Amino acid sequence: MVEVLIAIAGTLAGLAFLLALARFVRGPSRVDRVVAFDVLTVIAITFIVLVALVENRGIYLDAALVYALLSFLGVIAIARYLEGRF
């Protein structure tokens, strides 16, 4: 049962990744692209967590946490640059 739920979550995350990637490529403004990039990183973190569940490896959760922190800092830096305060 758990394997089915993980497979469904992976499928939905893959679909969300494709939609966010389309927004990243076709975004009419730079702000849309930054938001899409943030969504892509959140979905990538979701994939890392799902792999950690499937492989039963806790070290992947640490990697996901570090990736989330770096992603947050990167989005903040890009937002400040676009705002003109950087």
WOZIGI-V505923 format. One record per residue. N is the residue number from 1. PSI is psi as a letter, one per 40 degrees, with the letter a starting at -180 (none if undefined). BURIAL is b if it has 9 or more other C-alpha atoms within 8 Angstrom, else e. D_FIRST is the distance of its C-alpha to the first C-alpha in whole Angstrom. Layout:
n=N psi=PSI burial=BURIAL d_first=D_FIRST
n=N psi=PSI burial=BURIAL d_first=D_FIRST
This chain:
n=1 psi=d burial=e d_first=0
n=2 psi=d burial=e d_first=4
n=3 psi=d burial=e d_first=5
n=4 psi=d burial=e d_first=5
n=5 psi=d burial=e d_first=6
n=6 psi=d burial=b d_first=9
n=7 psi=d burial=e d_first=10
n=8 psi=d burial=e d_first=11
n=9 psi=d burial=e d_first=13
n=10 psi=d burial=b d_first=14
n=11 psi=d burial=e d_first=16
n=12 psi=d burial=e d_first=17
n=13 psi=d burial=b d_first=18
n=14 psi=d burial=e d_first=20
n=15 psi=d burial=e d_first=21
n=16 psi=d burial=b d_first=23
n=17 psi=d burial=b d_first=24
n=18 psi=d burial=e d_first=26
n=19 psi=d burial=e d_first=27
n=20 psi=d burial=b d_first=29
n=21 psi=d burial=b d_first=30
n=22 psi=d burial=b d_first=32
n=23 psi=d burial=b d_first=33
n=24 psi=d burial=b d_first=34
n=25 psi=d burial=e d_first=36
n=26 psi=e burial=e d_first=38
n=27 psi=h burial=b d_first=38
n=28 psi=d burial=e d_first=42
n=29 psi=i burial=e d_first=42
n=30 psi=d burial=e d_first=42
n=31 psi=d burial=e d_first=40
n=32 psi=d burial=b d_first=38
n=33 psi=d burial=b d_first=37
n=34 psi=d burial=b d_first=37
n=35 psi=d burial=e d_first=34
n=36 psi=d burial=b d_first=32
n=37 psi=d burial=b d_first=32
n=38 psi=d burial=b d_first=31
n=39 psi=d burial=b d_first=28
n=40 psi=d burial=b d_first=28
n=41 psi=d burial=b d_first=28
n=42 psi=d burial=b d_first=25
n=43 psi=d burial=b d_first=23
n=44 psi=d burial=e d_first=24
n=45 psi=d burial=b d_first=23
n=46 psi=d burial=b d_first=19
n=47 psi=d burial=b d_first=19
n=48 psi=d burial=b d_first=20
n=49 psi=d burial=b d_first=18
n=50 psi=d burial=b d_first=15
n=51 psi=d burial=b d_first=16
n=52 psi=d burial=b d_first=17
n=53 psi=d burial=e d_first=13
n=54 psi=d burial=e d_first=13
n=55 psi=e burial=e d_first=16
n=56 psi=f burial=e d_first=16
n=57 psi=h burial=e d_first=19
n=58 psi=d burial=e d_first=21
n=59 psi=d burial=e d_first=24
n=60 psi=d burial=b d_first=22
n=61 psi=d burial=b d_first=22
n=62 psi=d burial=e d_first=26
n=63 psi=d burial=e d_first=26
n=64 psi=d burial=b d_first=25
n=65 psi=d burial=e d_first=27
n=66 psi=d burial=e d_first=30
n=67 psi=d burial=b d_first=29
n=68 psi=d burial=b d_first=28
n=69 psi=d burial=e d_first=32
n=70 psi=d burial=e d_first=34
n=71 psi=d burial=b d_first=32
n=72 psi=d burial=b d_first=33
n=73 psi=d burial=e d_first=37
n=74 psi=d burial=e d_first=37
n=75 psi=d burial=b d_first=37
n=76 psi=d burial=e d_first=39
n=77 psi=d burial=b d_first=42
n=78 psi=d burial=b d_first=41
n=79 psi=d burial=b d_first=42
n=80 psi=d burial=b d_first=45
n=81 psi=d burial=b d_first=46
n=82 psi=d burial=e d_first=46
n=83 psi=d burial=e d_first=47
n=84 psi=e burial=e d_first=50
n=85 psi=e burial=e d_first=50
n=86 psi=none burial=e d_first=49
